[in-house]
Amino acid sequence: MDWRTDNPCDRLLPVLGPQHDVVTHHKALPHGEVAGAIARVRAGDPGKMGTLAFEFLVLTAARGGVERDGSG
């Protein structure tokens, strides 16, 4: 078996264009509103793979450095 010696991802740069290391942070959805958000996404089009992917992301995501405001 022959192994690749090149990186096939190198061919993606011309297609994708330059990638910037810009980080945009978003506020977390309050814990009490997560179930409602998932229900709204499910109601949109439950047969779509994106819906399942979003639910998987929500249920498995972890946030580091969560800020506490002392309200709960």
Stockholm file with secondary structure:
# STOCKHOLM 1.0

chainA/1-72         MDWRTDNPCDRLLPVLGPQHDVVTHHKALPHGEVAGAIARVRAGDPGKMGTLAFEFLVLTAARGGVERDGSG
#=GR chainA/1-72 SS CCCCCSCGGGGGHHHHCCCCCCCCCCCCCCGGGHHHHHHHHHHHCTTCHHHHHHHHHHHHCCCSSCCCCSCC
#=GC SS_cons        CCCCCSCGGGGGHHHHCCCCCCCCCCCCCCGGGHHHHHHHHHHHCTTCHHHHHHHHHHHHCCCSSCCCCSCC
//
